[in-house]
Amino acid sequence: MRPPAILILCTGNSCRSHLAEGILKHALGAGFRVESAGSKPAGYVHPLAVRALAEIGIDISQHRSKHLDEFLSGEVETVITVCGNADQACPVFPGQMNRHHWPFDDPAHAAGSEEEQFAVFRRVRDEIRRVFEAYAAGRLDARGS
């Protein structure tokens, strides 16, 4: 039986939600189902998000941008929104017991050269990493892992 999902939502599901999904999956390990989706999916995962996680040993190159509707018929235990727009557009999911809103800057809006933009992706990645690794530690502790 598949465990209920921890669903991370953002508007475009191209950057922040994928960074958080990759980091949380890595931190929790087996026994948890972590997914991400968007209220208005961009249709791609930003290459700089893929690069930012690859830099810390997490591969999200096979992720795809998904609409939150894909999860309305399945069991979702926890919803975490990582941007204000997704927090406002977030429906209640079947089985949902927990909801968190942890907003982060959108690195997709970074200006400048690719390296300047990548610096923003790194900063946001590191902010997401601090929050989601702490969350994972709490979940694992509560489970007795």
Contact map, one row per residue, 1 for C-alpha under 8 A:
1110000000000000000000000000000000000000000000000000000000000000000000000000000000000000000000000000000000000000000000000000000000000000000000000
1111000000000000000000000000000010000000000000000000000000000000000000000000000000000000000000000000000000000000000000000000000000000000000000000
1111100000000000000000000000001110000000000000000000000000000000000000000000000000000000000000000000000000000000000000000000000000000000000000000
0111110000000000000000000000000110000000000000000000000000000000000000000111100000000000000000000000000000000000000000000000000000000000000000000
0011111000000000000000000000000111100000000000000000000000000000000000000011110000000000000000000000000000000000000000000000000000000000000000000
0001111100000000000000000000000111100000000000000000000000000000000000000001111100000000000000000000000000000000000000000000000000000000000000000
0000111110000000000000000000000001111000000000000000000000000000000000000001111100000000000000000000000000000000000000000000000000000000000000000
0000011111000000100110000000000001111000000000000000000000000000000000000000001111000000000000000000000000000000000000000000000000000000000000000
0000001111101000100000000000000000011110000000000000000000000000000100000000001111100110010000000000000000000000000000000000000000000000000000000
0000000111111001100000000000000000011110000000000000000000000000000000000000000011101110000000000000000000000000000000000000000000000000000000000
0000000011111000000000000000000000000111100000000000000000000000000000000000000000101100000000000000000000000000000000000000000000000000000000000
0000000001111110000000000000000000001111111000000000000000000000100000000000000000000000000000000000000000000000000000000000000000000000000000000
0000000011111111110000000000000000011111111110000000000000000000111000000000000000000000000000000000000000000000000000000000000000000000000000000
0000000000011111110000000000000000000000111111001000000000000000100000000000000000000000000000000000000000000000000000000000000000000000000000000
0000000000011111111000000000000000000000000011001000000000000000000000000000000000000000000000000000000001110000000000000000000000000000000000000
0000000001001111111100000000000000000000000000001000000000000000000000000000000001000000000000000000000101100000000000000001100100000000000000000
0000000111001111111110000000000000011000000000000000000000000000000000000000000001000000000000000000000000000000000000000000000000000000000000000
0000000000001111111111000000000000010000000010001000000000010010000000000000000000000000000000000000000000000000000000000000000000000000000000000
0000000000000011111111100000000000000000000000001000100000000000000000000000000000000000000000000000000000000000000000000000100100000000000000000
0000000100000001111111110000000000000000000000000000000000000000000000000000000000000000000000000000000000000000000000000000100110010000000000000
0000000100000000111111111000000001110000000000000000000000000000000000000000000000000000000000000000000000000000000000000000000000000000000000000
0000000000000000011111111100000000000000000000000000100001110000000000000000000000000000000000000000000000000000000000000000000000000000000000000
0000000000000000001111111110000000000000000000000000100001000000000000000000000000000000000000000000000000000000000000000000000110011000000000000
0000000000000000000111111111000001000000000000000000000000000000000000000000000000000000000000000000000000000000000000000000000000011001000000000
0000000000000000000011111111100111000000000000000000000000000000000000000000000000000000000000000000000000000000000000000000000000000000000000000
0000000000000000000001111111100000000000000000000000000001000000000000000000000000000000000000000000000000000000000000000000000000000000000000000
0000000000000000000000111111100000000000000000000000000000000000000000000000000000000000000000000000000000000000000000000000000000001001100000000
0000000000000000000000011111111100000000000000000000000000000000000000000000000000000000000000000000000000000000000000000000000000000001100100000
0000000000000000000000001111111100000000000000000000000000000000000000000000000000000000000000000000000000000000000000000000000000000000000000000
0000000000000000000000000001111100000000000000000000000000000000000000000000000000000000000000000000000000000000000000000000000000000000000000000
0010000000000000000000000001111110000000000000000000000000000000000000000000000000000000000000000000000000000000000000000000000000000000000000000
0011110000000000000000001001111111000000000000000000000000000000000000000000000000000000000000000000000000000000000000000000000000000000000000000
0111110000000000000000001000001111100000000000000000000000000000000000000000000000000000000000000000000000000000000000000000000000000000000000000
0000111100000000000010011000000111110000000000000000000000000000000000000000000000000000000000000000000000000000000000000000000000000000000000000
0000111100000000000010000000000011111000000000000000000000000000000000000000000000000000000000000000000000000000000000000000000000000000000000000
0000001111001000110010000000000001111100000000000000000000000000010000000000000000000000000000000000000000000000000000000000000000000000000000000
0000001111011000100000000000000000111110100000000000000000000000111100000000000000000000000000000000000000000000000000000000000000000000000000000
0000000011111000000000000000000000011111100000000000000000000000111100000000000000000100000000000000000000000000000000000000000000000000000000000
0000000011111000000000000000000000001111100000000000000000000000001100000000000000000100110000000000000000000000000000000000000000000000000000000
0000000000111000000000000000000000000111110000000000000000000000001000000000000000000000000000000000000000000000000000000000000000000000000000000
0000000000111100000000000000000000001111111100000000000000000000111000000000000000000000000000000000000000000000000000000000000000000000000000000
0000000000011100000000000000000000000001111110000000000000000000100000000000000000000000000000000000000000000000000000000000000000000000000000000
0000000000011100000000000000000000000000111110000000000000000001110000000000000000000000000000000000000000000000000000000000000000000000000000000
0000000000001100000000000000000000000000111111000000000000000001100000000000000000000000000000000000000000000000000000000000000000000000000000000
0000000000001110010000000000000000000000011111101100000000000011100000000000000000000000000000000000000000000000000000000000000000000000000000000
0000000000000110000000000000000000000000000111111100000000000000000000000000000000000000000000000000000000010000000000000000000000000000000000000
0000000000000000000000000000000000000000000011111110000000000000000000000000000000000000000000000000000000000000000000000000000000000000000000000
0000000000000000000000000000000000000000000001111111000000000000000000000000000000000000000000000000000000000000000001001000000000000000000000000
0000000000000111011000000000000000000000000011111111100000000000000000000000000000000000000000000000000000000000000000001000000000000000000000000
0000000000000000000000000000000000000000000011111111110000111000000000000000000000000000000000000000000000000000000000000000000000000000000000000
0000000000000000000000000000000000000000000000111111111000000000000000000000000000000000000000000000000000000000000000000000000000000000000000000
0000000000000000000000000000000000000000000000011111111100000000000000000000000000000000000000000000000000000000000001001100100000000000000000000
0000000000000000001001100000000000000000000000001111111111110000000000000000000000000000000000000000000000000000000000000000100000000000000000000
0000000000000000000000000000000000000000000000000111111111110000000000000000000000000000000000000000000000000000000000000000000000000000000000000
0000000000000000000000000000000000000000000000000011111111000000000000000000000000000000000000000000000000000000000000000000000000000000000000000
0000000000000000000000000000000000000000000000000001111111000000000000000000000000000000000000000000000000000000000000000000000000000000000000000
0000000000000000000000000000000000000000000000000000111111100000000000000000000000000000000000000000000000000000000000000000000000000000000000000
0000000000000000000001100100000000000000000000000000111111110000000000000000000000000000000000000000000000000000000000000000000000000000000000000
0000000000000000000001000000000000000000000000000100110011111100000000000000000000000000000000000000000000000000000000000000000000000000000000000
0000000000000000010001000000000000000000000000000100110001111110000000000000000000000000000000000000000000000000000000000000000000000000000000000
0000000000000000000000000000000000000000000000000100000000111110000000000000000000000000000000000000000000000000000000000000000000000000000000000
0000000000000000000000000000000000000000000000000000000000111111000000000000000000000000000000000000000000000000000000000000000000000000000000000
0000000000000000010000000000000000000000000010000000000000011111100000000000000000000000000000000000000000000000000000000000000000000000000000000
0000000000000000000000000000000000000000001110000000000000000111110000000000000000000000000000000000000000000000000000000000000000000000000000000
0000000000011100000000000000000000001100111110000000000000000011111000000000000000000000000000000000000000000000000000000000000000000000000000000
0000000000001000000000000000000000011100101000000000000000000001111101000000000000000000000000000000000000000000000000000000000000000000000000000
0000000000001000000000000000000000001111100000000000000000000000111111000000000000000000000000000000000000000000000000000000000000000000000000000
0000000010000000000000000000000000001110000000000000000000000000011111110000000000000000000000000000000000000000000000000000000000000000000000000
0000000000000000000000000000000000000000000000000000000000000000001111110000000000000000000000000000000000000000000000000000000000000000000000000
0000000000000000000000000000000000000000000000000000000000000000011111111000000000000000000000000000000000000000000000000000000000000000000000000
0000000000000000000000000000000000000000000000000000000000000000000111111111000000000000000010000000000000000000000000000000000000000000000000000
0000000000000000000000000000000000000000000000000000000000000000000111111110000000000000000011000000000000000000000000000000000000000000000000000
0000000000000000000000000000000000000000000000000000000000000000000001111110000000000000000011000000000000000000000000000000000000000000000000000
0001000000000000000000000000000000000000000000000000000000000000000000111111000000000000000011000000000000000000000000000000000000000000000000000
0001100000000000000000000000000000000000000000000000000000000000000000111111100000000000000011110000000000000000000000000000000000000000000000000
0001111000000000000000000000000000000000000000000000000000000000000000100111111000000000000011110000000000000000000000000000000000000000000000000
0001111000000000000000000000000000000000000000000000000000000000000000000011111000000000000000111100000000000000000000000000000000000000000000000
0000111000000000000000000000000000000000000000000000000000000000000000000001111100000000000000011111000000000000000000000000000000000000000000000
0000011110000000000000000000000000000000000000000000000000000000000000000001111110000000000000010111000000000000000000000000000000000000000000000
0000011110000000000000000000000000000000000000000000000000000000000000000000011111000000000000000011110000000000000000000000000000000000000000000
0000000111000000000000000000000000000000000000000000000000000000000000000000001111110110000000000001111000000000000000000000000000000000000000000
0000000111000001100000000000000000000000000000000000000000000000000000000000000111110110000000000000111100000000000000000000000000000000000000000
0000000011100000000000000000000000000000000000000000000000000000000000000000000011111110000000000000111111000000000000000000000000000000000000000
0000000000000000000000000000000000000000000000000000000000000000000000000000000011111111000000000000001000000000000000000000000000000000000000000
0000000001100000000000000000000000000000000000000000000000000000000000000000000000111111100000000000000000000000000000000000000000000000000000000
0000000011100000000000000000000000000110000000000000000000000000000000000000000011111111110000000000000000000000000000000000000000000000000000000
0000000011000000000000000000000000000000000000000000000000000000000000000000000011111111110000000000100000000000000000000000000000000000000000000
0000000000000000000000000000000000000000000000000000000000000000000000000000000000011111110000000000000000000000000000000000000000000000000000000
0000000000000000000000000000000000000010000000000000000000000000000000000000000000001111111000000000000000000000000000000000000000000000000000000
0000000010000000000000000000000000000010000000000000000000000000000000000000000000000111111100000000000000000000000000000000000000000000000000000
0000000000000000000000000000000000000000000000000000000000000000000000000000000000000000111110000000000000000000000000000000000000000000000000000
0000000000000000000000000000000000000000000000000000000000000000000000000000000000000000011111010000000000000000000000000000000000000000000000000
0000000000000000000000000000000000000000000000000000000000000000000000111111000000000000001111110000000000000000000000000000000000000000000000000
0000000000000000000000000000000000000000000000000000000000000000000000011111000000000000000111110000000000000000000000000000000000000000000000000
0000000000000000000000000000000000000000000000000000000000000000000000000011100000000000000011111000000000000000000000000000000000000000000000000
0000000000000000000000000000000000000000000000000000000000000000000000000011111000000000000111111110000000000000000000000000000000000000000000000
0000000000000000000000000000000000000000000000000000000000000000000000000000110000000000000000111110000000000000000000000000000000000000000000000
0000000000000000000000000000000000000000000000000000000000000000000000000000111000000000000000011111000000000000000000000000000000000000000000000
0000000000000000000000000000000000000000000000000000000000000000000000000000011100000000000000011111100000000000000000000000000000000000000000000
0000000000000000000000000000000000000000000000000000000000000000000000000000011110000000000000000111110000000000000000000000000000000000000000000
0000000000000000000000000000000000000000000000000000000000000000000000000000000111100010000000000011111000000000000000000000000000000000000000000
0000000000000000000000000000000000000000000000000000000000000000000000000000000111100000000000000001111100000000000000000000000000000000000000000
0000000000000000000000000000000000000000000000000000000000000000000000000000000011110000000000000000111110000000000000000000000000000000000000000
0000000000000001000000000000000000000000000000000000000000000000000000000000000001100000000000000000011111000000000000000001001100000000000000000
0000000000000000000000000000000000000000000000000000000000000000000000000000000000100000000000000000001111100000000000000001000000000000000000000
0000000000000011000000000000000000000000000000000000000000000000000000000000000000100000000000000000000111111100000000000001000000000000000000000
0000000000000011000000000000000000000000000000000000000000000000000000000000000000000000000000000000000011111100000010011001000000000000000000000
0000000000000010000000000000000000000000000001000000000000000000000000000000000000000000000000000000000001111100000000001000000000000000000000000
0000000000000000000000000000000000000000000000000000000000000000000000000000000000000000000000000000000001111110000000000000000000000000000000000
0000000000000000000000000000000000000000000000000000000000000000000000000000000000000000000000000000000001111111000110010000000000000000000000000
0000000000000000000000000000000000000000000000000000000000000000000000000000000000000000000000000000000000001111100110000000000000000000000000000
0000000000000000000000000000000000000000000000000000000000000000000000000000000000000000000000000000000000000111111110000000000000000000000000000
0000000000000000000000000000000000000000000000000000000000000000000000000000000000000000000000000000000000000011111110000000000000000000000000000
0000000000000000000000000000000000000000000000000000000000000000000000000000000000000000000000000000000000000001111111000000000000000000000000000
0000000000000000000000000000000000000000000000000000000000000000000000000000000000000000000000000000000000000001111111100000000000000000000000000
0000000000000000000000000000000000000000000000000000000000000000000000000000000000000000000000000000000000000111111111110000000000000000000000000
0000000000000000000000000000000000000000000000000000000000000000000000000000000000000000000000000000000000100111111111111000000000000000000000000
0000000000000000000000000000000000000000000000010001000000000000000000000000000000000000000000000000000000000000011111111100000000000000000000000
0000000000000000000000000000000000000000000000000000000000000000000000000000000000000000000000000000000000000000001111111110000000000000000000000
0000000000000000000000000000000000000000000000000000000000000000000000000000000000000000000000000000000000100100000111111111000000000000000000000
0000000000000000000000000000000000000000000000011001000000000000000000000000000000000000000000000000000000110000000011111111100000000000000000000
0000000000000000000000000000000000000000000000000001000000000000000000000000000000000000000000000000000000000000000001111111110000000000000000000
0000000000000000000000000000000000000000000000000000000000000000000000000000000000000000000000000000000000000000000000111111111000000000000000000
0000000000000001000000000000000000000000000000000000000000000000000000000000000000000000000000000000000111100000000000011111111100000000000000000
0000000000000001001100000000000000000000000000000001100000000000000000000000000000000000000000000000000000000000000000001111111110000000000000000
0000000000000000000000000000000000000000000000000000000000000000000000000000000000000000000000000000000000000000000000000111111111000000000000000
0000000000000000000000000000000000000000000000000000000000000000000000000000000000000000000000000000000100000000000000000011111111100000000000000
0000000000000001001100100000000000000000000000000000000000000000000000000000000000000000000000000000000100000000000000000001111111110000000000000
0000000000000000000100100000000000000000000000000000000000000000000000000000000000000000000000000000000000000000000000000000111111111000000000000
0000000000000000000000000000000000000000000000000000000000000000000000000000000000000000000000000000000000000000000000000000011111111100000000000
0000000000000000000000000000000000000000000000000000000000000000000000000000000000000000000000000000000000000000000000000000001111111110000000000
0000000000000000000100110000000000000000000000000000000000000000000000000000000000000000000000000000000000000000000000000000000111111111000000000
0000000000000000000000110010000000000000000000000000000000000000000000000000000000000000000000000000000000000000000000000000000011111111100000000
0000000000000000000000000000000000000000000000000000000000000000000000000000000000000000000000000000000000000000000000000000000001111111110000000
0000000000000000000000000000000000000000000000000000000000000000000000000000000000000000000000000000000000000000000000000000000000111111111000000
0000000000000000000000010011000000000000000000000000000000000000000000000000000000000000000000000000000000000000000000000000000000011111111100000
0000000000000000000000000011000000000000000000000000000000000000000000000000000000000000000000000000000000000000000000000000000000001111111110000
0000000000000000000000000000000000000000000000000000000000000000000000000000000000000000000000000000000000000000000000000000000000000111111111000
0000000000000000000000000000000000000000000000000000000000000000000000000000000000000000000000000000000000000000000000000000000000000011111111100
0000000000000000000000000001000000000000000000000000000000000000000000000000000000000000000000000000000000000000000000000000000000000001111111111
0000000000000000000000000000000000000000000000000000000000000000000000000000000000000000000000000000000000000000000000000000000000000000111111111
0000000000000000000000000000000000000000000000000000000000000000000000000000000000000000000000000000000000000000000000000000000000000000011111111
0000000000000000000000000000000000000000000000000000000000000000000000000000000000000000000000000000000000000000000000000000000000000000001111111
0000000000000000000000000000000000000000000000000000000000000000000000000000000000000000000000000000000000000000000000000000000000000000000111111
0000000000000000000000000000000000000000000000000000000000000000000000000000000000000000000000000000000000000000000000000000000000000000000111111
